Amino acid sequence: MDSPIGLLGGRPWAFLLPVFQFLSRFLPWSMQMLLGRLYCLSTAANCVSHTHSAPPGFPSSGNGLWYTTPGSVWVQELLPIGNGYLAAMLPGGTSQESTQLNIESLWSGGPFQDPTYSGGNSLPSQHTQLAEDMRSIRQNIFSSPTGTIDSIEEIMTDAGAYGSYAGAGYLLATLDISGQVTNYWRWLDLDEAVSRTTWSQGGATFYRETFCSHPLEACLQYVNTTAKILPSLSYAYSVSAETGLPTPNVTCFDNSTLSIRNYVNNPGVMYEILAQVVAPGGSVACSTVPRSNSPNATLSVTGASEAWITWVGGTNYDMTAGTTASNYSFQGSDPHDALVTIMSSTNSGSKSYSSILAQHIADYDSIVGSFSLSLGQVPDLDTPTDQIVASYQTYVGNAYLEWLLFNYGRYLLTSSARGILPVNLQGKWADGLSNAWGADYHSNINIQMNYWFAEMTNMDVVLPLFDYFENTWAPRGAYTAWALYNISSGWVTHNEMNIFGHTGMKLSGNSAQWANYPESNAWMMIHAWDHFDYTNDVQWWQTQGWPLVKSVASFHLERLIEDLHFNDSTLVTAPCNSPEQVPITFGCAHTQQLIWQLFNAIEKGFAAAGDTDTEFLDSVLAKRDQMDKGVRIGWWGQLQEWKVDMDSPIDTHRHLSHLIGLYPGYAITSYDPALQGGLIVNRTFVNYTKEQVLNAAEKSLLHRGNGTGPDADAGWDKLWRAAAWAQLGNESEFYKELTYAIESNFAANLFDLYTTDSCFFQIDANFGYPAAVLNGLLQAPDVANIDMPLQVTLLPALPPTWSTGEMKGARIRGGITLDFAWSGGKLTSATFTVDDNVAGRERDVVVNYGGQVIGQFRSNEGTVVNLSF
């Protein structure tokens, strides 16, 4: 294999980068920053700058990220672009730019790596023994004096070739120029979803911009100069800095196009990238490069005043081939022909670069443009983003950065959610063959948090999530329901999912605390219900939403069993773990609240589904009435996490699982004693008031801490706490927790770091942040049935830092759009507009502000309600 230095004409960059990236994986952030600066000095032409204000062309609103030096640390400094199908990370180089690539379905593991891969499931021959093991586990739990047992390893299964989301190599662009760099800027424009770099060198100014177009399913990188022509320009592909990828075959597809073919590992998923250059007025040539063990080639451009390279990519993975009929192979066709078609369409003679860019910007605006938020921010156009982040302080705050982070979350979701697959733990951005937690789909908080804000900010990006459930969770999950739970209805998954239908309960020692989570399907079906409740899309509900929700409810109907520990005639689940807590027990509050909300969705959505299976509906309603609702108050005044009163007042666990009904759910927030009250505690009948339940939830939240503890320091756990405090109307704690997360967990490129100074990226907090901000400004939680009024609360937890602002285009349940504004910390106006078609789902709406009802209306089609103060 040729050295990267030789590939790039003797330049040291390509040798230093993989060394630097390898070392940076193991060093604290402070050391990574120092190493980054040393790396930058070693390639000094990329680093010199003396600019002190935002770059020319930067949005005057401040809606973007900008920097005065190139990035070097992938997780903290590079800037992300994407279209859902493809993604990339950009350092903003000058004479040398290294664009790190991603293809959404490029995963190691699965049946591509191991044909015997079972999705973490047992064999059919083990079914009888597993059924007996499950009966024994339940009996032992109920007969235990503490209601707990120590292990359920006998029903867990090795994960096998689980795999990881992987990087797809680097596209290397080299301009033949040297000399000192001045007037350097790089920035990410959040108005247009374009990454840009400009600098002066050798008597000319250069300009580069990169974006990924969703309509074209392609990414483009454009470069021009103020000189008459560009210096000689070359493009190459390398995996040297992408730890773990095999050596690719790089060939000339034609004289202007590279074909890059490779496997993520051998054996494994195959991928191809086509990269084509257009250089008006110039010459483009593709040349083979001698290499001992596999073909290699580069593209060169001469005599052009501008040039752009377009790349498309795909794999032989097929999400729809995860069924019994396909033997769970997920095997698709070679991506080559499809990529040729996409490339031909993208670079057809009728399309100019400017028209492609305009199409991309219009598409992006169609997703984010219908909603806007102002927090009264004043843009700081004199301070680079990394310096703003570095100076940020908890509770002092900075309305501009807080607003920018909100918009950045929407940008990241738009850039990652609209592919075939949904957003994973890292969006669609990953570096190397193996990533933290596999960059997979954790479903006990993480994948849910990714989408919390999508509906309320009117973002049409959620449907791939439900396609993923239908194609990768449900088919093999039906087998898991039978094999593991002896349940023949519906389907089930657990906490960790890949793209290969991993539905089993992962065995990794005594891993029940995080693997024993068959509620993953229930929580995600709440998202399916929410999509219908916000949009009133009856056609989608009948064809996809309802079948998914009904099948999951069918599973949990059979999973509920009589409580034989307290013998109080209620139905509970066993065994259960409150997510990532150690006790293996029964009747976990999280589980019971979720199933109760799921059964409510069945009742609320039954008529619109056009379903005539009234026997099923009657069974749901009967078991809902009989089940333990998961809401009880314990010995120190807390909301109990388990039915057995064993909560510790010093437990600062990162998860708020028993408070799911506070946020994002409603079993606590919309608690109704008539529906949820009436239970036996110590042989005494108790019927809590809503005030008592909310007070208990607040006590539990307070004792849970600020998201920093022996097992906690993630951004997502702080932002879940912020949203929960907002739900309780506690502005001070809401803003303290929100700002604490920003100071502690967000890097210079605004990526969320798993812990302070961590080198692990986890995107959930980037998405949990907008959700928490929204919950401080607008609340309209679900209710148990549609005959109950929808309670809308405006400015429930407004911090003084945001004393003036407005929100436009927000969506609330029932197909209602809301615009409202405030000034001097006081609400000034609010306008509610009901869709022209609400599918016969009219409801009463009550508007609250400052502890008082300020308006009421019926959501009849086309209704407009204006409130002013």
Buried (B, 14 or more C-beta within 10 A) or exposed (E): EBEBBBBBEEBEBBBBBBEBBEEBBEBEBEBBBEBBEEBBEEBEBBBBBEBEEBBEBBBEBBBBBBBBBBBBBBBBBBBBBBBBBBBBBBBBBBBBBBBBBBBBBBBBBBBBBBEEBBBBBBEEEBBEEBBEBBEEBBEBBBEBEEBBBEEBBEBBBEBBBBBBBBBBBBBBBBBEBEEEBEBBBBBBBBBBBBBBBBBBBBEBBBBBBBBBBBBBBBBBBBBBBEBEBBBBBBBBBBBBBBBBBBBBBBBBBEEBBBBBBBBBBEEBBBBBBBBBBBBEEBEBBBEEEEBEEBBBBBBBBBEBBBBBBBBBBBBBBBBBBBBEEBEBBBBBEEBBEBBBEBBEBBBEEEBEBEEBBEBBBEBBBEBBEBBBBBBBBEBBBEBBBBBBBEEBEBBEBBBBBBBBBBBBBBBBBBBBBBBBBBBBBBBBBBBBBBBBBBBBBBBBBBBBBBBBBBBBBBBBBBBBBBBBBBBBBBBBBBBBBBBBBBBEBBBBBBBBBBBBBBBBBBBEEBBBBBBBBBBBBBBBBBBBBBBBBBBBBBEBBBEBBBBBBBBBBBBBBBBBEBBBBBEBEBBBBBBBBBBBBEBBBBBBBBBBBBBBBBBBBBBBBBEBBEBEEEEBBEBBBEBBEEBBBBBBBBEEBBBBBBBBBBBEBEBBBBBBBBBBBBBBBBBBBBBBBEBBBEBBBEEEEEEBEBEBBBBBBBBBBBBBBBBBBEEBBBBBBBBBBBBBBBBBBBBEBBBBBBBBBBBBBBBBBBBBBBBBBBBBBBBBBBBBBBBBBBBBBBBBBBBBEBEBEBBBBBBBBBBEBBBBBBBBBBBBBBBBBBBBBBBEEEBBBBBBBBBEEBBEBBBBBBBBBEEEEBBEBEBEEEBEBEBEE
